[in-house]
């Protein structure tokens, strides 16, 4: 019997959702499935993660952070 070929979906502790309208625009941030605040820049993601005891070494690692509706450089509405 062979394994079923299916894509692997990681379940990172940190999720940064799509950009929301505001002055300035922001992204909602979740840790372990709970909304923990707003991020207006990359530093906010790192600071919030550290406050929850998470050290982020690579913001591009899908095992660590999932970026929804853009990547780590997406902070404005299009």
Secondary structure as UniProt FT lines:
FT   STRAND          14..20
FT   STRAND          26..31
FT   TURN            32..33
FT   STRAND          34..39
FT   HELIX           42..51
FT   TURN            52..53
FT   TURN            59..60
FT   TURN            62..64
FT   STRAND          65..67
FT   TURN            72..73
//
